Amino acid sequence: MLIATFATMFGGLVIPLPLFPDWLKPVLYALPFAGVLDLPARVFTGDRPVAQGGLVIAHQLASHVLMPVHVGILLWVGLYLRDERVRGLVLTS
């Protein structure tokens, strides 16, 4: 459920990726959600030329090849957050 929420938000379905701040765009386009949802829709609607369809497919392949890296980072963050010292951390404003 959480991945579907991230895919919807950061894949361009709720807010188109070009409307995000410039500093966030490289991160969003590096995620696999852009290659699955946003980029193909932009080719089909004519926002990107059909000649860039090969680049979209290359982006999708690169995203899928890098998927183990994304999963590894998420697992590392999860294990880090399981540490007793981090769980005992209380943030107050």
Secondary structure, 3 states (H helix, E strand, C coil): CHHHHHHHHHCCCCCCHHHCCCCCHHHHHHCHHHHHHHHHHHHHHCCCCHHHHHHHHHHHHHHHHCHHHHHHHHHHHHHHHCCHHHHCCCCCC
